[in-house]
Amino acid sequence: MCGIVGKITGGEAVDPALIDRMCEVIEHRGPDSRGVFIDEDVGIGVQRLAVIDLETGDQPIFNEDRSAVVVLNGEIYNYQELREDLLARGHRFASRSDTEVIVHLYEDHGDDCVRMLRGMFAFALWDIRRKRLLLARDRIGKKPLYYSFDGAGFWFASEPKAILQDPEVPRDVDYSVVDTFLHYRYVPSSECAFRAMSKLPPAHTMVLDGGKLTTKRYWKLSYAHQLELSDADSCELIREHLLEATRLRLRSDVPVGIFLSGGVDSSAVLAAAAQQSHDRVRTFTIGFTHARYDERDYARDVARVFDTEHHELVVEPDIVNLLPKLAWCYGEPFADHSAVPSFYLAELTRRHVTVALNGDGGDESFGGYRRYAGNQLAMRVQRAPDLVARAIGGVLGRVGVGSRENTRRAQLLRLARAVQMDPVERYAMWIESFGARDRRHLYTPEFADLVGAGRTGAVIRDPWESSDAPTLLERLLDVDVQTYLPDQLLVKMDIASMAHSLELRSPLLDQAFLEMAASLPLSAKVSGRAGKRLLKDAIRQWIPSHVLDRPKRGFTMPISTWLRHDLSHLPATILLDPAALARGLFRQEAVERLIADHRSRAADNTNRLWALMQLELWLRTYVDVAPAGPIALDLGGLRSAARSRSVEPA
């Protein structure tokens, strides 16, 4: 696991000091060594986190005649099998690292080498003889890759802050992307908050050759070909793929642990790992003092089943110092507040191991989110919208004005809206933070003019229309695999883990596992309101039923309560600061209303306030000044020590 950077000028000599600065600012991604390649108008750098081949695996890595050089961020899980095949075909290796297989595969297969890689990766390969750059990103988008091209100079890096070390790259904001961010709470891979930058999408390669850029998609998950299997055979197939995907991800020359929430997905990964690990497995869990959000009891149950070395950490509401760090680390506006427990979990885990496995991907493959069932329900009742509207209206007339009643009222109104929408609009509504009407009320007239029509709809509609899924629910799964999974969940975990120099691996995102899951019949995944039916059945012989059958909880924290009590002054301190108001983006009265309604429990504005706070902190960090590190946050006497307390391992 590493961080990679580079600049190609097309004529002028690259300053080695610039490549060093670009590397230094992402040193957290790979603190073990730095490697730099300079060849006149080309400069490439890498910060390495040593995981495979600790002695001879430093990068950059060359082929036999040094006509090509590669830097890799990530891991190639099938590197041993690829290496054996390449040796049999006459290739000579200088290391035992996974990175080296890429450059030898390129010799034989050119750009198609990426199709043979099974892993998480973003790599840059410079063909020295042909003066040609190949960039590639893994199929699901585990590893990020930013780039900037002004027609002459070309920059790339694992994080935008590295590219911004070159003053030639402007820091101008694309405010239409801010509009998209406020809807979804993340910036999709099709866009970038910096006007001068873009992101290479997952499952794509990019070639810079002769001053021209060419982008090509090399993989897409298909739902068109479904297997006809009994439930018993499907369960056996799931177990086989899970065991293999986990076995490959246990390959490491450094200690490995597992993130354990006590939910279905992380428990499945632990079960598969425990059966194949030669050592006692180490597990790591985050908890809260609020029972509603605390899953430590479930995690302990599963840890005891497999006799793991179990570690816990309890997160307290003093998270003030972490907020500027989040803005700095994520590089673009990012407002999933579960990034906070993710940061603490990564910090805890890194004290003990260098690599961790997690359960990301189970919901998208097996229909685990509630919105899937909600969308299906809306489709069924869409045939009688007048009847539904009258029924909802009657219930609304009986709902009171308390906090819970207001939440219930909002849910009913949401359902009434959903019935009137097409599936794409309905999906966008399920996951929105600020809907179109909310943003109109929030924006100043000047900012509304700057944003224009916006592009929020295309984020969902484009992957929806490109999907080959035969049913509504499977198309929703496909959209999540192309958007929410890589652009929110995987960004959250990549940054949280790499900020602590921790490599994070996800067996359920193995390409063979994903393709297998996509081929299973829909009825085997979702039954009524219950998701992941077949996945649960497949691992029921390994995991206690009370763990598998408990209600689903997201990986989140009691931020709503904290913003009403311990951190109640935080939104106003950040959002009503004179510098924030002077930007002229949002109506002051609208922001004040959001804060007041949340404090009084008239509405739950947690997601909206968090998004606005993270946006403001990002603007202060990257736009107001040249990016150099997390800003100092003056919160007028609020407690500023980020606290947590560890629990000794069982």
Sequence and secondary structure as in RCSB ss.txt:
>XXXX:A:sequence
MCGIVGKITGGEAVDPALIDRMCEVIEHRGPDSRGVFIDEDVGIGVQRLAVIDLETGDQPIFNEDRSAVVVLNGE
IYNYQELREDLLARGHRFASRSDTEVIVHLYEDHGDDCVRMLRGMFAFALWDIRRKRLLLARDRIGKKPLYYSFD
GAGFWFASEPKAILQDPEVPRDVDYSVVDTFLHYRYVPSSECAFRAMSKLPPAHTMVLDGGKLTTKRYWKLSYAH
QLELSDADSCELIREHLLEATRLRLRSDVPVGIFLSGGVDSSAVLAAAAQQSHDRVRTFTIGFTHARYDERDYAR
DVARVFDTEHHELVVEPDIVNLLPKLAWCYGEPFADHSAVPSFYLAELTRRHVTVALNGDGGDESFGGYRRYAGN
QLAMRVQRAPDLVARAIGGVLGRVGVGSRENTRRAQLLRLARAVQMDPVERYAMWIESFGARDRRHLYTPEFADL
VGAGRTGAVIRDPWESSDAPTLLERLLDVDVQTYLPDQLLVKMDIASMAHSLELRSPLLDQAFLEMAASLPLSAK
VSGRAGKRLLKDAIRQWIPSHVLDRPKRGFTMPISTWLRHDLSHLPATILLDPAALARGLFRQEAVERLIADHRS
RAADNTNRLWALMQLELWLRTYVDVAPAGPIALDLGGLRSAARSRSVEPA
>XXXX:A:secstr
 EEEEEEE SSS   HHHHHHHHHTTGGG  SEEEEEEETTEEEEEEE   S TTT  SSEE TTSSEEEEEEEE
ETTHHHHHHHHHHTT   S   STHHHHHHHHHHGGGGGGG  EEEEEEEEETTTTEEEEEE SS  S  EEEE 
SS EEEESSHHHHTTSTTS   B HHHHHHHHHHSS  TT  SBTT EE  TTEEEEEETTEEEEEE      S 
     HHHHHHHHHHHHHHHHHHHT  SS EEEE  SSHHHHHHHHHHHTT SS  EEEEEEESSGGG  HHHHH
HHHHHTT EEEEEEE S  TTHHHHHHHHHSS    TTHHHHHHHHHHHHTT SEEE  TTHHHHHT SHHHHHH
HHHHHHTT HHHHHHHHHHHHHH  SSHHHHHHHHHHHHHHHHHTS HHHHHHHHT SS HHHHHHHB HHHHHH
HTT  HHHHHHHHHHH   SSHHHHHHHHHHHTHIIIIIHHHHHHHHHTTT EEE GGG HHHHHHHHTS GGGT
 BTTB  HHHHHHHTTTS HHHHTS    S   HHHHTTTTTTTHHHHHHTSHHHHHT  B HHHHHHHHHHHHH
TSS  HHHHHHHHHHHHHIIIIISS   S      TT      EEEE   
